[in-house]
Structure formats: C-alpha cells, structure tokens
Amino acid sequence: MKVGTTHGEFEVKELTFKDRRVLHSLEIQSATDGEIDISKFYNVLNWVMDFAFEDAESALGKLGDNEIDEVLLAIYNDYKEPSKKK
C-alpha cells in the first residue's frame, strides 16, 4: 500500500488482522493512566518501521530523525484508520 506524506510517498507492507492486534498491544503498553508515555510510544514507531519496510534504511535514511518520526506517524495513522474502500 502507498502512504503519502510531506516527505514523499512510501510503499509499505499491508497490515493484517493479526499484525493489527500486535500493534494495538504495543499501543496499550505505551499508555499509563490514560496518558501516552512518549518513550514507550517509540516502541510503537519502531515496530511500524520494522514491519512496514523491507529496508527501512534505504527508504528513510536520507531523512532527519524528526522527519522519520513524521513518516512513521503517517504510516501508523493509515494502519489505525484503514480505508473503507477495498
């Protein structure tokens, strides 16, 4: 699937039901008392990066760290809100 960002368009792996449940579990682990622990949420973003790309370094290596985070958040959001048009 393709995910468009301000840093370009990226081809990423489709999320299956099982993978979505793994991602949800990581999200739950990053929250404490209803608040997101940013340091724990980085585990979510790293999972997204490892899952989405065959070679994350070649796809993201030319971007700065904040730009990489923005791309990973865009992919995360697409994974969490899949298109109803299938």
Secondary structure by P-SEA (a helix, b strand, c coil): ccccccccbbbbbbbcaaaaaaaaaaaaaacccccccaaaaaaaaaaaaaaaccccccccccccaaaaaaaaaaaaaaaacccccc
